[in-house]
Each structure stands twice: as C-alpha cells, then as structure tokens.
C-alpha cells in the first residue's frame, strides 16, 4: 500500500522545533529581522499543516479505494482503478506542495533592501522594505508580500548596487522608480534561523565575506543556484530583454552555465505568455553534463524543460532510428572543419536552390508551366513557406485550375479520374526527391557547386571523394559522420520547414565546440532569434576547433539569406568564481606561455586555498601513489574527486585498477561511461570533464601533454575543474615536454 508520508522531506520531523524556536542573538541586525522572519515561519507552518491534513485525508481515501478495487469486478473495477489513480495524482500534488514549503521554511530568504522612493508624476513618495528569496510569499489574511521573488523588477536594487546610495533606481512595469537605497543586507539561514547577517555598504568587507562563504560551501555537489550571490555583470545578462540572440564569452569558472540556467528561470517568470518551459530547449555537450545541471532548474521552479545533446536533437529532427549508424571511417579534421564552416553553409544552401529548380523543371506534365509560375508567386509572397508546402500547393492549384476550366468551357483535357492520376503521379515524384540524406549525398556528385567555393580543385575533390566513400545505404543501414548532421538538418528545414520544431527559447552551453552549421540550425528553431550561446573560445577542445571567434557566429546570424534578423548582444566575463587564487595563478603561469595573447585568462577573486602540488612518481609505484593521494583527499572531506586524463584509454586503465582495488576506499569509483555525474571518485578524460567541477582534481598524466595547441586547450580545461585542491602527477620515468 502507498504510504504518502514517506514521500515527504525528513525535515518535516523538525517542523515543531523550527516553528517554536526562540531567538537569543546579540547581533542587532538579526534581532531586528527576527520578527519578520517569525511571521514568515508562522505562515509557512500553517500552510504545511494544512497540506498535511489533506494528505492524511487522502491516505484514508486511498485505503478505502483499495478495498473497493479488491471487491469489484468488470467495469466497476476499471472505474475504481481510475478513481484510485485520480486520488494518487491529487496526493502527489499535495506532497509536492509540502516539500516545496519545507524547502522554503529551511531557508526562506537571503536578502533585504530598504528603498526610499521619491515622488514623481506617477509614484508617491514612500519607503519600500523588500525581502528577497527564491520564491515569493504572500500573506492572504494581511495582503502583505512577505518575500519577493528574486526575478521581480525591484530586486535589481539588490543585485545592481554594492551598498546604500542616494541615487538608485529600478524599472517597474509602470515605469522607472527613483530614490535612495537606504540599506542592503544579506542573510545566511538554516532551519528557519538566521545564522549570519551582513550589513552591506559600498567598499566594506561584508559583501566579500558573504560571497566567500557561499563559494566555500560548494563541496561535492551537482551544480547549484547562485541567486543570493549573483554579481552585477551576471545580473545584466540574466535580465537582458527577450527576443534577441545572446553570446556569453566567459573564462572557466565565470558562471556561464549558471547564468544560462538562471536566465531561463528569469524569462519564464517575466514572459509567461510567450515562453514556456515545455517548449524551450537546452543543448549540452554530453549526458554527464546534462545530469550535472539537472538539479538547478527544479530548485528555481522550472520543470519539464527539454535537455539534449546536438547529436540526439538532430537525429530526433530527422526521425532517425538505430538503422542510421556512424561510418567506420577515420576523421579528417580539415574536412570536418570545412563541413562546419560558413563557406559550406553557403554551398549547401546554393545547392538546395538548384535542386528545387531541378525538381520543378523535371515535372513531366502539360500543366508544369502553371505549377512553376504558381510556385514562383508563392515564394515571392511567402518566403518562409517550406518548399514541400509551396510545391504541393502549386500542384493542387494547377489541377484546380484545369478542373475549373473544364467546368466552365467544356474543353476537357481529360476526365476527373485521369486528372487525379496525373496529380498523384506528380506528387509521388516530388516525394521521392525530398529525402534530405539522399540530397546531401547528391551534393558531392557535382563538381560545379564546389568550383564556386573552392579555389583549389584538389581540395574540393578530396572532400567529395572522402564523403562519397562512406555516405552509403546498404543492408538496411545508412551511414554518416557527426559533421554531416547539421547540413542534413539544414536541408530538412529547407524542404519541410522548421515550424513544428520552433522553440520559445534555446540555450546552448559549451557552444564553442559546435560548428557554425550546427549553431545556425539551432538558431533556425529559436522563435524571434531567442537563442543564448555560452562558451569559452579558449576551451574549444573538440577538433578542429570550430569556433575561432564569436564574430563568425554574428556573421551567419546577420546573413539575411540564411537567418532571420535578430538583435545580437555579446557579453564578456573574465572573473573566475569557481576555484582558488592559487589554482588560477598556477594555471595562468603555464597557459600564458602557450596560449595566444588575445585569449582571456581567468582572474581569480577572493578565495585562497592550498598551493597546487606537483607529485613525482615512477611506473612501478604510479597506481599506489595515485590511490594514496585519493585517500588523502577523502580524509580531508572531499566528496567529489576527479582523476582527469589526457585520453579515454588512460582513464579506462586507471578505472580498471581502482575497480580491482576498492577495499579501503570509502567512496565509490565511477567511470565516465556511466553518463551520470556522481559524488565520489570519477575517472574521466578531459572532454567528459568539460563544464564540471569537483572538490579535488588530479591530473593523472601531465607527461602525455605536448605543446600542441589542442593539448593546451585540454590542459586549460583540466586545470580549471577544481573547486578547492589541484594535484598534477609527473611520471619521472617518462619525458616531460611542458614547462610546469
């Protein structure tokens, strides 16, 4: 039998303690704030108890309904089961409400502003005292807003000003409100109690102390929200207006991913009528990363948002099943680069134009001229209409004209049955020619289209020959490579349109590792150009480094033939909040020798920690030393430890050793092949660690890195994964190429 109370957060056991607690604190700010906090706790307690009463009533209903089911037959039993399921659905709603209120009562709010508004023609002079939390809380009996949602316009006073000022303002739906920010406070709370209060003033250390404390708490967890510590430059991006394309260039640890997720929550709150979570999409680099970010949005009140990698999103668009397989052909990075480039986008788009005309010109029927002229007319009037819809309407129009003429003049070109046969024949011919995969393969059979875009004939011939060698359908299987997906998706959109795939909002993380072609296809499905790209050019680690500069992205977004016009805003973040000053300084000393000067290196803020340690080992003691280091980190309360390697093969080797020697390890060991983010010991190659963070990071094979630009990018990613401690293992039995 279902016992509803077991699904309730264990914090429910402390509800009496939280609601009846008496405060005795010498901190004047805490003492001053406690009466308001107690009002909040009292209201939440009432709400929780009310929901608990409903849960207990539903528990009785469930037990009664089970009895009815057990004693019913036939249609009566079906009806009883349906009623049982309805009760369970209602019970889930109330359990979720209780858990929401329990989460709320634990840490109700984190900030406060007191704003003395000046009178103007719209607003009267008044003092507005605002408490800011993750969710709003309204007292229905007193009509008092006890807590304001962090996404509300007035909370900009908290995020945009470093302390009290006599010249503050925020923009509300009714207009700009100006006045004096009298006070700004930040609170740390636990179990409904204020544990620390910070009175923030411009230039004082309280704001830094609060931020430092929040950053230090990030130990061994999945990605969490940052609503209490959003910085001014981050807030500007989060609250940027809707219906525009945003590009965030941010160094490692600058909060790109978190900003991206908070912006989604902000837009869903402020644009409820135009942006829905169920019709939004997040594109992430891999499934581990998707799992890593999975807890953030629900805590921000965002559910049911789509999350996918580009590969699986594209296969979904094309409706490809497991009969479509990766070709077993070695990568050619130069060809891969070309297929993701602006030049190749233009080539494919030109070919589709020619292909459409070829379809029209080869319609073998007496009414082909009417079809052609109607097609041209529709293309002029409705340029966004898909080719398939336009040509189908043109065929229908042509035969409707024939029928009309037959009926009015009696000059029959054939009976109705033969007309229908002719029309079906034309539509069947068109359908056969609208296969995106086959059209893409056709591209490489025609030298003329490549001559327009390639100066070197040898280059285009190599590209064509290489592609045709594996673009095959045989034995019920169809073969392709990952760089072919974006061009095929683009052809699909040209043929069938993107209407049914349009998303209210599209967010792309680690966008620097997507090709221009991939990014363009995602822009195609973003309503009103509402797409947000976040990444770091210096972290391009998927050869051949598709995005060299964000200006390349702006160029394709501004191409009127390829892309609908949208305003483009670009933001730059160079402060790293993830890791310590010592780790950033160590990383920058290495990377400044090898990175291009135009690349921004991260600037550490506030937080100090252990020095980076380079540990020497030899082949015969390598695994023993590595395991000893892991155990040392566990003894220092590290709950997430990453052993990061240059290659997947090395990660597999280390995982095999640890799997066979886990007796004295208090934490579980995980392979990157499990596709989930875990607390414990994760052994993974750098490309799988991208975007993640861990308490302690061990770079297990510094000897395997060279001065090659690709290796430097990989090393940059590896060095900047650690929250607290970083270790570099040097094998003295092997030559070391890098200067460390």
Beta strands, then each sheet from edge to edge (+ up, - down):
strand 1: 111-117
strand 2: 126-133
strand 3: 137-139
strand 4: 144-149
strand 5: 165-172
strand 6: 175-190
strand 7: 193-199
strand 8: 245-250
strand 9: 280-283
strand 10: 306-308
strand 11: 324-326
strand 12: 473-474
strand 13: 477-480
strand 14: 505-508
strand 15: 531-535
strand 16: 568-573
strand 17: 575-576
strand 18: 603-604
strand 19: 613-617
strand 20: 640-645
strand 21: 669-671
strand 22: 680-685
strand 23: 694-699
strand 24: 722-731
sheet 1: 3+ 4- 2- 1+ 6- 5+
sheet 2: 3+ 4- 2- 1+ 6- 7+
sheet 3: 10+ 9+ 14+ 15+ 8+ 16+
sheet 4: 11+ 13+ 12-
sheet 5: 17+ 18+
sheet 6: 19+ 24+ 23+ 20+ 22+ 21+
end
